[in-house]
Amino acid sequence: MPTLLQINTCINKSTGRIAQQIGEKAMTYGWQSYIAYSAREQQCESCSVLLPVGSRRDAHVHALFSRLFDCQGLLSKKSTKQLIENIKKIRPDVIHLHNIHGYYLNYPLLFQFLKEYGKPVVWTLHDCWAFTGHCVHYTDVGCFLWKTGCHNCPKKKSYPSSFLFDRSKRNYNEKKEAYANMQSLTLVPVSYWLGDVTRQSILGKYSVHVIQNGIDINVFCPRTYAVDEIRRKYRLQGKYIIIGVATGWSEEVGLSSFFELRKKLPKEKFTIIMVGCTSNIMRQLPDGIVGVPRTNSVDELAELYSTADILFNGSYQETFGLVTAEALACGTPVIVYNSTACSEIVTPKTGYIAEPQNIDQVLNFIWEDFAKSEKCRRLTSTRCREYAVEHFDKGEKYKSYMELYNEIINKCKL
């Protein structure tokens, strides 16, 4: 029976759910599944065997030193050595990395072991941290030093934040050294945009195999039965609804764009819903924007998508754009900026692509959609659903991982 070990920061949210679901898929193919994760993260039920890495105290110390000295991924030596001992006992046939940042691993130690271990390594890239000297996203500041050598990082105070030292030059060179001479490393960016970027980076000499993120199309589906109830709950009867969803609202994900839309759209016809608002953001919302706290209920989220007339994703630093795919699966057309990975999810039949931060173009698209007949809206909704089912079904995406595992195992046998 082949064995899979995945390593990720968390197991109960975002990338953690992806790791869990890949593990579940592997088990249906007859694999044993293990997931190693940061012990500071909340544990949850899992079909896979869970291996907590380190301790809360270790993670807090790692985070503290990182915030002072910009050394994310360079502490936690004891925790990483213990993980390595567990790997030796498990003897996985494939080691699948996800996010190895998050104050729980020492990546030079880990990669040194992976070179010695010699088994295939798959690394799903969910952001850009793997090949930069500091940041997880670079597009908001237009910095391309990761291509030639990071230094004087303009995002030093962004996650993983450092308030004193800028170590980006050394971090960049140490990553380059750690990744050198890997015998069987396959990189899996979650979008074609991230795939192109990865090929231009210090990881570009390794095999790049794009597998886009998938969604549960049985959960994210049109919830027409809930539309009237949601509209009554938020007093939105007779309004055209624009929805935005974020795990945390900031300029990078389009906060000011939503405020601009509110100023320029008549309140008697249009309402905006922003999902994922903290209490601080709630206090900033102008009249005519309904703030909804972050929800862990996928059912509630699907009902909100289904109620909206259109989703606007105002982010300009997406490595995939999960909320965009989720909205499409619920039959809701979308507007995105032509930046990073967002535009590769949208077609002319399922939404609109605006130039970055061109709010007037976004407004024109909203008015264009507003003017559509009911028959045309139903047709667009059907097309959105069909496109999402065809392209973003998580079952098919995780099947692609299983095919990749088998392919690289067979190559290693030759």
N, C-alpha and C positions, 0 to 999 in steps of 0.2 A: 504493500500500500504506500503510494507516494505521500510525502509530507510537505506542507506549505507553511512557512513562517512569514507573517507580515509584521512590520514594525512601523508604528505611527504614534503621533503625539497622544491621540485620544481614541476612544472607542464608542462614545455615546453621542457624537454630534458630527456634522459635516463629513470630513474625511474619515472619521471613525466609523460612521455608518457605511461608507463605501467599503472600508476594510472588512467590516462585519459581513456585508452582503457578498463580497468576493469569497470570503471564507465559507459561507453557506453554499454558494455555487460549487466551490471546490469539493465540498463534502458530497454533493449529489453525483459528482464524478468519481467518487470513491477515494478521495484524498483525506488525510488527516489535516486539520487546520489549527494553527496556533497564531495568536496575535499578541505581540509585546507592545506595551503602551506605557506612558508616563504615569507613575503611581500617584501623582498629584491630581490626576483627572478622576472624575467620579466613575466608579465601576458600574456595570449593568449586566443583565443577563445576556448570555451569548452561547451560540452553538459551538463556537470555537473554544479551545483551551486558552485562557487568558494568562499572560505573564506580565505582571506589573514590574516596571523598571525603576529602581531607585526608591526614593521616599519623598514625602512632601518637603521635609527639611532640606534634603539634597537639592530639590528643584528650586526652593526659595533661595538657597545660597547661590546656585547657578544663576538665577535671575538677577540677584543683587550684584554679583560681580560683572555680569553682562551689562547692566545699566551703568556701571562705573567705568569698565575697561573695554567694552565692545568685544566681548569674547564668547559670544553665543556659540555653543557647540564644542567648546574647548575645555569644559570642566566635567563633572560627573564621571571621573575615571573609575572609581570603585563600582558605580552602578553599571557602567558599560562592561567592565571585566566580569561582573556577575552575569550579565546578559550573554556574554560570549561563552561562559561556562554552560549556561542553559542551552545555547545553540549546539554546543558540542554533544550534549546529552540527547537532544532531539534529533540531530542530524537531518535537517530538512533538505529536500531535493531542490527546492527553490526558495530563495529568500527575497521577499518582496518589500521594498522600502516605500514608504509614503513620506510624510513630513518628519524629518529627523531633527528639525529645529523645534524649540519649545522647552528648552532648559532641562533636558533629561538624558542627553547622550553626549559622548565624546566622539565626534565623527572621525578624527584621525585614527583612534584606536579601533573603531568599528571597521573602517575601510582596510586597515592593515590586516585585520583578521580575515575579512572577506577575500582578500588576495590570497592568503594562505589556505583558506578553506576550499577555494576552487570551484564551488558549485555555482550554478547560474544565479545572477542577481537581476531582478527587475526593479526599476525605480520609477514609480509614478510621480511626475512633477505636477503639483497642484499650484505652484507659484514659482517665483524666480530666484528664491534664496539660494538654491544649489549652486548657481554660477555667478552670484554677485559677491562683493566684499562686505555687504551688510544687509541690504533691503530685500523685501519680498516682492515689491513692485517698484518699477522705475519710471513708468510712462508719465506719471503725473508731474514729474520734474524734468522730463525730457533728457535724462542722463543715460549715455550709452558707453560709459567707461568700462562696463562689464565686458565689452568686446576686446579691449586692449589691456586693461589693468586698472582696477578701482583705486581711488585715493581721494582724499578731501570729500568724503561722502556728503551730498546735500540732504540726505535723509537720515542722518545720524540719530536724530531724535525720534524717528519713527520706528515702529516694531521691526526688529528687536532693539528697542531704544537704548542709546548710550548717552548719558548726560555729561560725561567728562571727556573721555578719550575717543579719538577716531582711529580705529585699528583696521580700516577697510583695506588698505594696501596689503598688510600682512595677512588678513583674513583671505583675501583673493588668492595670494600666492600659496597659502597653506592648503586651501581647497584644491588648487591646481595640482599640488604635490600629492595630496591624499588620494585623488582620483586617478593618478597616473598608473598605467600598467595593470588595470583591471582586465582579467582574462575573459570574463563572460558577463558583461554589463549591458542590459537593454534598457533604454530610457523610454518611458511612456508619458509624453505630455498629454494633457487632457483636452487640447484643442490644436487645430492646425496652425493657428497663430503662434502658440507656445512652441510647437514643433519647429517652426521656422526660426524662432528666436534661439532655441536650444542648439540648433545646428550651427549658429554663429558664435556660440559660447565656448568656454573651456571644456565643455562636455561634447563638443561637436564631432569628435573623432569616433564616438561610440554609436552603436545602432540606435536609431530613433524610430519608434513605432507608435504612431498616434492612435489613442483610443479615447474618444470623447466621453465625458461623463454621461451616465444614464440616469433616468428617473423611473419611478414606479408608475407606470401608465394606468394601473388599476386604481391607484390612490388619486393621482392627478388626472382627473377626468371631469367632463362637464357635470356640474352639480346643479342642474336647473331647478331641482326641487327646493333649493335653499335660497334662491335669488330673492324672492319676495320677503322672506324672513330677514335676510341681511339688510335689505333696503329699509325695512321698517325699523330694525334695531338701531340703525344709524341715521334714520330720517332722511333717506336719499331717494324717496319716490319721485319719479319723473325727471331725475337728473342723469346726465351723461357722466359716467364714473371713470376717472383715470386713477390707476393704482400704481404704487411703487412699493417695492419690498426690499429690505436690507437687514442684515444682521446687526449693523450699527451705522447710523446715519452720519455722514461727514461730507465735506466738499468733494472728496474723491469719488463718492458714489452718487453725486448729483443733488445734494441738499439744496444748494442755491438755485438749481434749475427748477426744482419744484416750487420754490418760493416765487420765482419769476413767472412761472405758468399761472400761479394763483393770481398774481397782479394783472395779468393780461387776458384772462378768461372771465366772461361774465358769470357771476355767482348764481344767477337765477337758472342757468342752463348746465353748469359744470360743477362737479365736486371732485376733490382729490382725496384719496385714501393713502396714507403712508403707514406701512406695517413695519414694525421693528423699532418703534420709538421708545427711547428712555424717558424718564420723567423730565430730564433737562430739555430734551428736544420737544416734548409735549408743551412745555412752557413757551417755546419759541414759535409754535405754529400759529399762523394768522387765521382769522375767521375764514371758513370755507375749505379748510383742510382738516380731515378727520384723522386723528392719530390713533393708531392701534399698537399696543405693546407687542414686543416680540413674543411669538407663540411657538411652542414645541409641538402643537397639534397640526399634523399634516392635513387632517380633515378640515379644520378651520381655515387653513391656508388655501386649500383647494376650493372651498366655498367662496372665499373672498376673491380669488382669481376668477371664478365662474360668474360672480356678480358684476365684476368690472366690465366696462365696454372696451377698454384698452389698457395694456400695461406699458408704462414708460420706465425703461432701465437707463437712468442717467449716469451710470458709472462709466469711467473711461480707463479703468484698470482691471479688467476682467480676464482671467485666464480661461474661463469657459462662459459663464453666464447662466447658472442653474435656474434662477428665477425666471429667466426668459423661456427656457425649455418647459418649465412647470406651467407657466401661463399658457403657452401654446397647447400643451396637452389638455388643458381645461377648456380649450376652444376660444381663447382670448387672444386677439391680435396684439402685436407689440411694436413699440418704437424704441430703437437703440441708437447710440452714437456709433459712427464709423471709426471705432477705436478698439485696439486689442482684439479679443476673440468674439466680442458681441455680434459683430456683423455676419459672422459665418453661420450663425444659427437661424438667421432671418432670410426669407425669400420675398419677392414682390407680391406673392399671393398670401403671405402670412403676416406682413407688417411693413414697416418703413425704416429706412436707415438715414439718419441725419448726420450732417457734418458735426464734429465734436464741438459742444457748447454753443451750437447755433440754435438758440431757443426759438427764433422766428420760424425756422424750418420745422421744428417740432410742432409749433402752433399751427402751421399750415397743414401738417399731417393730421393733427387732431380735428381741425375743422373739416378736412376732406373725409375723414372717417365718420364724423358726426353727421355729414350730409347723406350718407348712404341709406338706401331703402332697407326695410326690414328683411326683405328677401335676400338682398346682397349681404347683409350682416350674417344671416344664417349660413350662406354659402362660404363666407370667409371663415366663420367659426368651424365649419366642417373641414375646411382645408387645413386650418391650424391643427386640429386634432389629428387628422390623417398624417400630416407631416411629422408631428411629434412621435406618433406611434411607430412610424417607419424608421425614424432616425435616432431616437433617444430612449428606446426601450432598454431598461437596465439589464434585463435578462439576456439580450443580445450582446450588450457591451461586456458583461461578465463572462459570457461564452467566449468572447474574443480573447479574454485573459487566459482562459483554459487552453485555447488553441495555441496561444503564445507560449505558455509554460511547456506544453508538449513539444513544440517546435524547438525551443532552445535546449531542452533536455536531450532530444534526439541529436542535435548538433554537437553537444558535448560528448556524446558517445562515439562520434565518428573519429 
